[in-house]
Amino acid sequence: MKTEKIEERKIKYSQALNEATSQMMENNEKVFVMGEGVDYANGIFGSTSGLVEKFGQARVFDTPLAEDAMTGIGIGTALLGMRPIMVHARIDFLMLTMNQLVNHASKWPYLCGGSVPIVVRAIIGRGWGQGAQHSQSLQALFAHIPGLKVIMPVTPYDAKGMLVSAIKDNGPVVCIEHRWLYDKAGYVPEEIYEVPIGRGKIARAGKDVTVVAVSQMVLEALEAATILAEEYCIEAEVVDLRAVRPIDEAIICKSVKKTGRLIVADTGWKACGVSAEVAAIAVENVAKYLKANIARIALPDLPTPTAFSMDGEYYPGRDDIVKVVLKMFDKGRGKKRREKNKIDTRKQFKGSF
């Protein structure tokens, strides 16, 4: 019997977020979207495009430049049984909502019982001229707060599945998305599905060194792993945390037990950041398996530069991961097989923000 080959359905990261939102709004009339620019034609890099035409302005609406007040309204609707999705074009704007998120949304179930089912979407990453106040990676600030869940999906598959899980969750969830991911395409089922919050995944299996990464740094780590395997015969295992609160301690420890070496690659700063938490988990649980010191790759302890010409010096990437791994294998294990030109990791961001 002849069978037809089923082609995998591939869509962009932004489309996956859009589809998850649309399907959940279709299934539950209590789900609605609010935020600055969510009803625009290009709708937050396309992630909310077409929703206002489909569901009307009562359920998809623009908000004023009053982040603290509007987040408070969103939390209030969640307390009354609605399921708001609040979108911020930049995570920097969440600095204006800290009172609402930290003092109210995260603590309400503990203080008063009940639930606060609000999803707050925020964007991180670099772009043209974004500068010190519009391109920060502040996930560690929110991961520090008990009661908040913080997810950072990387693939289109995870973007849809984790957003669905976040919308269904009965507590506040902060969904952090990197600008460079919106145009990435990948396999995404058409039906509704969930990806559990707090469960990481092995993005690439390896036996020599573990690279735990978040957000865009997962893709940098995968590129670095390919170079290490092809050029240096070093097999790196790449762990995509997917979420930084709750963090998947088990997957970190299991991988470090296998490889004996750990590198943590984060999009944020090093001090008191996600990389410090991952390193602490390894030291507290599997220190006896470590064959080398833990290495952390993160932003330098400086504000984000505006000039594109400074990107290569400020932002770490696959080259940095390769260099750190080779330093761990400085006794001949990582001997280079053939010369290759230095990799240029700088990319030109294209987008409206």
C-alpha positions as a Markdown table, in Angstrom:
| # | Residue | x | y | z |
|---|---|---|---|---|
| 1 | Met | 0.0 | 0.0 | 0.0 |
| 2 | Lys | 1.4 | 3.4 | -1.0 |
| 3 | Thr | 1.5 | 6.0 | 1.7 |
| 4 | Glu | 2.0 | 9.7 | 1.2 |
| 5 | Lys | 4.7 | 11.5 | 3.1 |
| 6 | Ile | 3.3 | 13.9 | 5.6 |
| 7 | Glu | 5.1 | 17.2 | 5.4 |
| 8 | Glu | 5.8 | 18.9 | 8.7 |
| 9 | Arg | 3.9 | 22.1 | 9.2 |
| 10 | Lys | 6.3 | 25.0 | 9.7 |
| 11 | Ile | 5.4 | 28.5 | 10.8 |
| 12 | Lys | 7.3 | 31.4 | 12.4 |
| 13 | Tyr | 7.7 | 32.0 | 16.1 |
| 14 | Ser | 5.5 | 35.1 | 15.8 |
| 15 | Gln | 2.8 | 33.1 | 14.1 |
| 16 | Ala | 3.0 | 30.4 | 16.7 |
| 17 | Leu | 2.3 | 33.0 | 19.4 |
| 18 | Asn | -0.5 | 34.4 | 17.4 |
| 19 | Glu | -2.1 | 31.0 | 16.8 |
| 20 | Ala | -1.9 | 30.1 | 20.4 |
| 21 | Thr | -3.6 | 33.3 | 21.4 |
| 22 | Ser | -6.3 | 33.0 | 18.7 |
| 23 | Gln | -7.2 | 29.4 | 19.5 |
| 24 | Met | -7.3 | 30.0 | 23.3 |
| 25 | Met | -9.6 | 33.0 | 22.6 |
| 26 | Glu | -11.8 | 30.9 | 20.5 |
| 27 | Asn | -12.1 | 28.2 | 23.2 |
| 28 | Asn | -12.5 | 30.6 | 26.2 |
| 29 | Glu | -14.4 | 33.8 | 26.0 |
| 30 | Lys | -12.7 | 35.0 | 29.2 |
| 31 | Val | -9.3 | 35.3 | 27.4 |
| 32 | Phe | -8.6 | 38.8 | 26.0 |
| 33 | Val | -5.5 | 40.8 | 24.9 |
| 34 | Met | -4.5 | 44.2 | 26.0 |
| 35 | Gly | -1.3 | 46.3 | 25.4 |
| 36 | Glu | 0.2 | 49.1 | 23.5 |
| 37 | Gly | 0.0 | 48.3 | 19.8 |
| 38 | Val | -1.7 | 44.9 | 20.0 |
| 39 | Asp | -4.4 | 46.1 | 17.6 |
| 40 | Tyr | -2.0 | 47.5 | 15.0 |
| 41 | Ala | -1.6 | 45.9 | 11.6 |
| 42 | Asn | 1.9 | 44.6 | 12.4 |
| 43 | Gly | 0.7 | 43.7 | 15.9 |
| 44 | Ile | 3.9 | 43.2 | 18.0 |
| 45 | Phe | 6.0 | 41.7 | 15.3 |
| 46 | Gly | 2.9 | 39.9 | 13.9 |
| 47 | Ser | 2.2 | 38.0 | 17.2 |
| 48 | Thr | -1.2 | 39.8 | 17.6 |
| 49 | Ser | -1.9 | 40.7 | 13.9 |
| 50 | Gly | -5.5 | 40.1 | 12.8 |
| 51 | Leu | -6.8 | 39.4 | 16.3 |
| 52 | Val | -8.8 | 42.6 | 16.6 |
| 53 | Glu | -10.5 | 41.9 | 13.3 |
| 54 | Lys | -11.4 | 38.4 | 14.4 |
| 55 | Phe | -12.5 | 39.1 | 18.0 |
| 56 | Gly | -13.3 | 42.8 | 18.1 |
| 57 | Gln | -12.0 | 45.7 | 20.2 |
| 58 | Ala | -13.8 | 44.5 | 23.3 |
| 59 | Arg | -11.3 | 41.6 | 23.5 |
| 60 | Val | -8.2 | 43.1 | 21.7 |
| 61 | Phe | -7.5 | 46.7 | 22.5 |
| 62 | Asp | -4.7 | 49.3 | 22.7 |
| 63 | Thr | -3.8 | 50.7 | 26.1 |
| 64 | Pro | -2.5 | 54.1 | 27.2 |
| 65 | Leu | 1.1 | 54.8 | 28.2 |
| 66 | Ala | 0.3 | 54.0 | 31.8 |
| 67 | Glu | 1.8 | 50.6 | 32.4 |
| 68 | Asp | 1.4 | 50.5 | 36.2 |
| 69 | Ala | -2.3 | 51.4 | 36.0 |
| 70 | Met | -3.1 | 49.2 | 33.1 |
| 71 | Thr | -1.3 | 46.2 | 34.7 |
| 72 | Gly | -3.4 | 46.8 | 37.8 |
| 73 | Ile | -6.6 | 46.7 | 35.7 |
| 74 | Gly | -5.4 | 43.5 | 34.1 |
| 75 | Ile | -4.8 | 41.9 | 37.6 |
| 76 | Gly | -8.2 | 43.1 | 38.7 |
| 77 | Thr | -9.9 | 41.4 | 35.8 |
| 78 | Ala | -7.9 | 38.2 | 36.5 |
| 79 | Leu | -9.2 | 38.3 | 40.1 |
| 80 | Leu | -12.7 | 38.6 | 38.7 |
| 81 | Gly | -12.3 | 35.4 | 36.6 |
| 82 | Met | -11.0 | 36.8 | 33.3 |
| 83 | Arg | -7.8 | 35.6 | 31.7 |
| 84 | Pro | -5.9 | 38.6 | 30.4 |
| 85 | Ile | -2.9 | 38.6 | 28.1 |
| 86 | Met | -1.0 | 41.8 | 28.6 |
| 87 | Val | 1.7 | 42.6 | 26.0 |
| 88 | His | 4.6 | 45.0 | 26.6 |
| 89 | Ala | 6.7 | 45.9 | 23.5 |
| 90 | Arg | 9.8 | 45.9 | 25.7 |
| 91 | Ile | 10.6 | 44.3 | 29.0 |
| 92 | Asp | 12.0 | 47.6 | 30.2 |
| 93 | Phe | 8.4 | 48.9 | 30.5 |
| 94 | Leu | 7.8 | 46.3 | 33.2 |
| 95 | Met | 9.9 | 48.4 | 35.5 |
| 96 | Leu | 6.8 | 50.6 | 35.7 |
| 97 | Thr | 4.7 | 47.6 | 36.7 |
| 98 | Met | 6.9 | 46.1 | 39.5 |
| 99 | Asn | 4.5 | 47.2 | 42.3 |
| 100 | Gln | 1.6 | 45.5 | 40.6 |
| 101 | Leu | 3.5 | 42.3 | 39.7 |
| 102 | Val | 5.6 | 41.9 | 42.8 |
| 103 | Asn | 3.4 | 43.3 | 45.5 |
| 104 | His | 0.0 | 42.2 | 44.2 |
| 105 | Ala | -0.2 | 39.6 | 41.5 |
| 106 | Ser | 2.5 | 37.3 | 42.9 |
| 107 | Lys | 1.3 | 37.5 | 46.5 |
| 108 | Trp | -2.5 | 37.5 | 46.2 |
| 109 | Pro | -3.0 | 33.7 | 46.3 |
| 110 | Tyr | -0.7 | 33.6 | 49.4 |
| 111 | Leu | -2.4 | 36.4 | 51.2 |
| 112 | Cys | -6.0 | 36.0 | 50.2 |
| 113 | Gly | -6.4 | 32.7 | 48.4 |
| 114 | Gly | -7.8 | 32.4 | 44.9 |
| 115 | Ser | -5.9 | 32.8 | 41.7 |
| 116 | Val | -4.5 | 35.6 | 39.4 |
| 117 | Pro | -4.5 | 34.1 | 35.9 |
| 118 | Ile | -2.7 | 36.8 | 34.0 |
| 119 | Val | -0.1 | 36.4 | 31.3 |
| 120 | Val | 2.4 | 39.2 | 30.8 |
| 121 | Arg | 4.3 | 39.1 | 27.5 |
| 122 | Ala | 7.5 | 41.1 | 27.3 |
| 123 | Ile | 10.3 | 41.4 | 24.7 |
| 124 | Ile | 14.0 | 41.4 | 25.3 |
| 125 | Gly | 17.0 | 41.5 | 22.9 |
| 126 | Arg | 19.0 | 43.8 | 20.8 |
| 127 | Gly | 18.0 | 45.8 | 17.8 |
| 128 | Trp | 19.0 | 48.9 | 15.9 |
| 129 | Gly | 19.8 | 51.7 | 18.3 |
| 130 | Gln | 17.8 | 50.2 | 21.2 |
| 131 | Gly | 20.2 | 51.4 | 23.9 |
| 132 | Ala | 20.4 | 51.1 | 27.6 |
| 133 | Gln | 16.7 | 51.6 | 28.4 |
| 134 | His | 15.1 | 49.5 | 25.6 |
| 135 | Ser | 17.0 | 46.3 | 25.2 |
| 136 | Gln | 17.7 | 44.9 | 28.6 |
| 137 | Ser | 17.3 | 41.2 | 29.6 |
| 138 | Leu | 15.7 | 41.5 | 33.0 |
| 139 | Gln | 14.5 | 37.9 | 33.5 |
| 140 | Ala | 16.5 | 37.5 | 36.7 |
| 141 | Leu | 14.5 | 40.3 | 38.4 |
| 142 | Phe | 11.2 | 38.5 | 37.9 |
| 143 | Ala | 12.6 | 35.0 | 38.5 |
| 144 | His | 13.6 | 36.2 | 42.0 |
| 145 | Ile | 10.0 | 36.7 | 43.1 |
| 146 | Pro | 8.0 | 33.8 | 44.7 |
| 147 | Gly | 4.6 | 33.4 | 43.0 |
| 148 | Leu | 5.7 | 34.5 | 39.6 |
| 149 | Lys | 6.4 | 32.0 | 36.8 |
| 150 | Val | 8.9 | 33.1 | 34.1 |
| 151 | Ile | 9.1 | 31.4 | 30.8 |
| 152 | Met | 11.5 | 32.0 | 27.9 |
| 153 | Pro | 10.4 | 29.8 | 24.9 |
| 154 | Val | 13.0 | 29.5 | 22.0 |
| 155 | Thr | 11.4 | 27.4 | 19.3 |
| 156 | Pro | 8.1 | 28.1 | 17.5 |
| 157 | Tyr | 6.8 | 24.8 | 18.9 |
| 158 | Asp | 7.6 | 25.8 | 22.5 |
| 159 | Ala | 6.3 | 29.4 | 21.9 |
| 160 | Lys | 2.8 | 28.0 | 21.1 |
| 161 | Gly | 2.8 | 25.2 | 23.7 |
| 162 | Met | 4.2 | 27.3 | 26.5 |
| 163 | Leu | 1.9 | 30.2 | 25.8 |
| 164 | Val | -1.1 | 27.9 | 25.9 |
| 165 | Ser | 0.1 | 26.5 | 29.3 |
| 166 | Ala | 0.6 | 30.0 | 30.6 |
| 167 | Ile | -2.9 | 31.1 | 29.6 |
| 168 | Lys | -4.4 | 28.0 | 31.3 |
| 169 | Asp | -2.2 | 28.5 | 34.4 |
| 170 | Asn | -4.0 | 30.0 | 37.5 |
| 171 | Gly | -1.1 | 32.1 | 38.5 |
| 172 | Pro | 0.7 | 35.1 | 37.0 |
| 173 | Val | 3.1 | 34.1 | 34.2 |
| 174 | Val | 5.7 | 36.4 | 32.6 |
| 175 | Cys | 6.5 | 35.2 | 29.1 |
| 176 | Ile | 9.8 | 36.7 | 27.8 |
| 177 | Glu | 10.5 | 36.7 | 24.1 |
| 178 | His | 13.7 | 37.6 | 22.2 |
| 179 | Arg | 13.4 | 39.9 | 19.2 |
| 180 | Trp | 15.6 | 37.7 | 17.0 |
| 181 | Leu | 13.3 | 34.7 | 17.5 |
| 182 | Tyr | 10.1 | 36.1 | 15.8 |
| 183 | Asp | 11.1 | 35.2 | 12.3 |
| 184 | Lys | 12.5 | 31.8 | 13.1 |
| 185 | Ala | 10.4 | 29.0 | 11.6 |
| 186 | Gly | 9.9 | 25.5 | 12.9 |
| 187 | Tyr | 7.4 | 22.6 | 13.3 |
| 188 | Val | 4.2 | 23.6 | 15.1 |
| 189 | Pro | 1.1 | 21.3 | 15.2 |
| 190 | Glu | -2.1 | 23.0 | 14.2 |
| 191 | Glu | -4.1 | 21.7 | 17.2 |
| 192 | Ile | -3.9 | 23.1 | 20.7 |
| 193 | Tyr | -1.2 | 21.5 | 22.8 |
| 194 | Glu | 0.7 | 22.3 | 26.0 |
| 195 | Val | 4.4 | 22.4 | 26.9 |
| 196 | Pro | 4.8 | 22.1 | 30.7 |
| 197 | Ile | 6.2 | 25.1 | 32.5 |
| 198 | Gly | 9.3 | 24.4 | 34.4 |
| 199 | Arg | 10.6 | 21.4 | 32.3 |
| 200 | Gly | 13.7 | 22.0 | 30.2 |
| 201 | Lys | 14.8 | 20.0 | 27.2 |
| 202 | Ile | 17.9 | 18.6 | 25.6 |
| 203 | Ala | 18.3 | 20.7 | 22.4 |
| 204 | Arg | 21.4 | 18.7 | 21.4 |
| 205 | Ala | 22.8 | 15.6 | 23.1 |
| 206 | Gly | 26.5 | 15.4 | 23.9 |
| 207 | Lys | 28.9 | 13.7 | 26.3 |
| 208 | Asp | 31.9 | 16.1 | 26.8 |
| 209 | Val | 30.5 | 19.4 | 28.2 |
| 210 | Thr | 27.1 | 20.8 | 29.2 |
| 211 | Val | 25.9 | 24.2 | 27.9 |
| 212 | Val | 22.8 | 25.4 | 29.7 |
| 213 | Ala | 21.3 | 28.3 | 27.9 |
| 214 | Val | 18.2 | 30.5 | 27.7 |
| 215 | Ser | 16.4 | 32.3 | 24.9 |
| 216 | Gln | 18.6 | 33.4 | 22.0 |
| 217 | Met | 21.7 | 31.9 | 23.6 |
| 218 | Val | 20.2 | 28.5 | 23.0 |
| 219 | Leu | 20.6 | 29.1 | 19.3 |
| 220 | Glu | 24.1 | 30.5 | 19.8 |
| 221 | Ala | 25.0 | 27.4 | 21.8 |
| 222 | Leu | 23.7 | 25.1 | 19.1 |
| 223 | Glu | 25.8 | 26.8 | 16.5 |
| 224 | Ala | 28.8 | 26.6 | 18.9 |
| 225 | Ala | 28.1 | 22.9 | 19.4 |
| 226 | Thr | 28.2 | 22.2 | 15.7 |
| 227 | Ile | 31.6 | 24.0 | 15.4 |
| 228 | Leu | 33.0 | 22.1 | 18.4 |
| 229 | Ala | 31.9 | 18.8 | 16.9 |
| 230 | Glu | 33.1 | 19.4 | 13.4 |
| 231 | Glu | 36.3 | 21.3 | 14.1 |
| 232 | Tyr | 37.4 | 20.0 | 17.5 |
| 233 | Cys | 35.8 | 16.6 | 18.0 |
| 234 | Ile | 34.1 | 17.9 | 21.2 |
| 235 | Glu | 30.5 | 16.9 | 21.7 |
| 236 | Ala | 28.6 | 19.5 | 23.6 |
| 237 | Glu | 25.2 | 18.9 | 25.2 |
| 238 | Val | 22.9 | 21.9 | 24.9 |
| 239 | Val | 20.2 | 22.3 | 27.5 |
| 240 | Asp | 17.3 | 24.7 | 26.8 |
| 241 | Leu | 15.9 | 25.7 | 30.2 |
| 242 | Arg | 12.7 | 27.0 | 28.6 |
| 243 | Ala | 11.7 | 28.6 | 32.0 |
| 244 | Val | 13.8 | 30.3 | 34.6 |
| 245 | Arg | 11.1 | 30.1 | 37.3 |
| 246 | Pro | 10.4 | 27.3 | 38.1 |
| 247 | Ile | 13.8 | 26.1 | 36.9 |
| 248 | Asp | 14.4 | 22.5 | 35.9 |
| 249 | Glu | 17.1 | 21.4 | 38.4 |
| 250 | Ala | 16.8 | 17.7 | 37.4 |
| 251 | Ile | 17.8 | 18.2 | 33.8 |
| 252 | Ile | 20.8 | 20.4 | 34.8 |
| 253 | Cys | 22.1 | 17.9 | 37.3 |
| 254 | Lys | 21.6 | 14.9 | 35.0 |
| 255 | Ser | 23.5 | 16.5 | 32.2 |
| 256 | Val | 26.4 | 17.6 | 34.4 |
| 257 | Lys | 26.7 | 14.1 | 35.9 |
| 258 | Lys | 27.2 | 12.8 | 32.4 |
| 259 | Thr | 29.6 | 15.4 | 31.0 |
| 260 | Gly | 31.4 | 16.6 | 34.1 |
| 261 | Arg | 31.7 | 20.2 | 32.7 |
| 262 | Leu | 29.2 | 23.1 | 32.8 |
| 263 | Ile | 28.9 | 26.3 | 30.9 |
| 264 | Val | 25.9 | 28.6 | 31.4 |
| 265 | Ala | 25.0 | 31.1 | 28.6 |
| 266 | Asp | 22.5 | 33.8 | 29.5 |
| 267 | Thr | 21.2 | 36.9 | 27.7 |
| 268 | Gly | 21.3 | 38.9 | 30.9 |
| 269 | Trp | 24.1 | 40.2 | 33.2 |
| 270 | Lys | 26.2 | 37.8 | 35.2 |
| 271 | Ala | 26.0 | 39.2 | 38.7 |
| 272 | Cys | 23.0 | 37.7 | 40.6 |
| 273 | Gly | 21.6 | 36.4 | 37.3 |
| 274 | Val | 20.2 | 33.2 | 35.9 |
| 275 | Ser | 23.7 | 31.9 | 35.2 |
| 276 | Ala | 24.5 | 32.3 | 38.9 |
| 277 | Glu | 21.4 | 30.3 | 39.9 |
| 278 | Val | 22.3 | 27.5 | 37.5 |
| 279 | Ala | 25.9 | 27.4 | 38.7 |
| 280 | Ala | 24.6 | 27.2 | 42.3 |
| 281 | Ile | 22.3 | 24.3 | 41.5 |
| 282 | Ala | 25.2 | 22.3 | 40.0 |
| 283 | Val | 27.5 | 23.1 | 43.0 |
| 284 | Glu | 24.9 | 22.2 | 45.6 |
| 285 | Asn | 23.9 | 18.9 | 43.9 |
| 286 | Val | 26.5 | 17.5 | 41.6 |
| 287 | Ala | 29.8 | 19.2 | 42.6 |
| 288 | Lys | 31.6 | 15.8 | 42.9 |
| 289 | Tyr | 31.1 | 15.1 | 39.2 |
| 290 | Leu | 32.7 | 18.4 | 38.0 |
| 291 | Lys | 36.0 | 17.9 | 36.2 |
| 292 | Ala | 36.5 | 21.7 | 35.6 |
| 293 | Asn | 35.4 | 25.0 | 37.0 |
| 294 | Ile | 32.0 | 26.2 | 36.0 |
| 295 | Ala | 32.1 | 29.0 | 33.3 |
| 296 | Arg | 29.4 | 31.6 | 32.9 |
| 297 | Ile | 28.8 | 33.6 | 29.6 |
| 298 | Ala | 26.7 | 36.7 | 30.0 |
| 299 | Leu | 26.6 | 40.4 | 29.3 |
| 300 | Pro | 29.4 | 42.6 | 30.7 |
| 301 | Asp | 28.6 | 44.6 | 33.8 |
| 302 | Leu | 27.7 | 47.7 | 31.8 |
| 303 | Pro | 24.5 | 49.3 | 30.4 |
| 304 | Thr | 23.6 | 48.2 | 26.9 |
| 305 | Pro | 25.3 | 50.3 | 24.2 |
| 306 | Thr | 23.3 | 52.1 | 21.5 |
| 307 | Ala | 25.8 | 52.0 | 18.6 |
| 308 | Phe | 25.6 | 48.9 | 16.4 |
| 309 | Ser | 29.4 | 49.0 | 16.0 |
| 310 | Met | 29.7 | 48.1 | 19.7 |
| 311 | Asp | 27.5 | 45.0 | 19.5 |
| 312 | Gly | 30.3 | 42.6 | 18.7 |
| 313 | Glu | 32.1 | 43.7 | 21.8 |
| 314 | Tyr | 29.2 | 43.8 | 24.2 |
| 315 | Tyr | 27.0 | 40.8 | 23.2 |
| 316 | Pro | 28.4 | 37.2 | 23.7 |
| 317 | Gly | 27.7 | 34.6 | 21.1 |
| 318 | Arg | 28.8 | 31.3 | 19.6 |
| 319 | Asp | 32.5 | 32.3 | 19.4 |
| 320 | Asp | 32.6 | 33.0 | 23.1 |
| 321 | Ile | 31.1 | 29.6 | 23.9 |
| 322 | Val | 33.6 | 27.9 | 21.6 |
| 323 | Lys | 36.5 | 29.7 | 23.3 |
| 324 | Val | 35.4 | 28.9 | 26.8 |
| 325 | Val | 34.9 | 25.2 | 25.9 |
| 326 | Leu | 38.4 | 25.0 | 24.3 |
| 327 | Lys | 39.8 | 26.5 | 27.5 |
| 328 | Met | 38.3 | 23.7 | 29.5 |
| 329 | Phe | 40.0 | 21.2 | 27.2 |
| 330 | Asp | 43.4 | 22.9 | 27.2 |
| 331 | Lys | 45.4 | 19.7 | 27.6 |
| 332 | Gly | 45.1 | 18.5 | 24.0 |
| 333 | Arg | 41.5 | 17.2 | 24.1 |
| 334 | Gly | 40.3 | 20.0 | 21.9 |
| 335 | Lys | 43.1 | 20.1 | 19.3 |
| 336 | Lys | 41.9 | 21.9 | 16.1 |
| 337 | Arg | 41.6 | 19.7 | 13.0 |
| 338 | Arg | 41.7 | 22.4 | 10.4 |
| 339 | Glu | 41.9 | 26.2 | 10.2 |
| 340 | Lys | 38.8 | 28.2 | 9.8 |
| 341 | Asn | 38.1 | 32.0 | 9.5 |
| 342 | Lys | 36.9 | 33.7 | 12.6 |
| 343 | Ile | 33.1 | 33.6 | 12.9 |
| 344 | Asp | 31.3 | 36.9 | 12.7 |
| 345 | Thr | 28.3 | 36.6 | 15.0 |
| 346 | Arg | 26.9 | 40.1 | 14.5 |
| 347 | Lys | 23.5 | 40.3 | 12.9 |
| 348 | Gln | 21.3 | 43.1 | 11.6 |
| 349 | Phe | 18.0 | 43.3 | 13.4 |
| 350 | Lys | 14.9 | 44.0 | 11.2 |
| 351 | Gly | 11.7 | 45.2 | 12.9 |
| 352 | Ser | 9.5 | 48.0 | 13.9 |
| 353 | Phe | 10.8 | 48.3 | 17.5 |
